[in-house]
Amino acid sequence: MTRLGLYLLLAFIAANYLFTRAARYRIAAQTCMTIAQVNADPRCLYILNSKVYQKGSRTNLHRNHPCGMDVSSIIPGNHLTNFIKYLDPNYVANICSVSPSPTATPTRTPTPIRTPTPTSPSVIPGDANNDGRVNGVDYVIWNTHYGQTGSVGPAMGDFNTSGAVDGVDYVIWFVHYGQ
């Protein structure tokens, strides 16, 4: 492999890593948890400035702080100045309010009759979002669902429809990347 090829490969890996981190942060930022959900979650979660972070586990507490605790007043300054190292990798969600929203009175609507939609014979392996291209978006979808099993399919990164989103699906994405 030439030196230029090596640099391009490293740049590609770094760009994918950064793209994945940004997408993960953006997806997590679109969700929120109530304080009750933070306390009931099986993970050990902490609250910092209305944001939820995971650190430690329920059996191995982080610095002996109880899970669900608001650590805004006790977090070390170096954690705040080096946000990318200490906080960003552990970000889970924002805290949301519990205020109930008014619900509309349900109205009965007729059930539509489903007609089968023919599948496109020109599906590209590794194209999770079916936009006709195998690119970084498809990688983020695969990475988001990595390790999941059950009723997953190509739309969730299970490109070989084995019932599991795993490394084989990554290889399929990688081989078809750029198509």
Buried (B, 14 or more C-beta within 10 A) or exposed (E): EEEEEEEEEEEEEEEBEEBBBEBBEEEBEEEBBEBEBBBEBEEBBBBBEEBBBBBBEEEEBBEEBEBBBBBEEEBEEEBEEEEEEBBEEBBBBBBBEEEEEEEEEEEEEEEEEEEEEEEEEEEBBBBBBEEEBBBBBBBBBBBBBBEBEEEBEBEBBBBBEEEBBBEEBBEBBEEBBEE
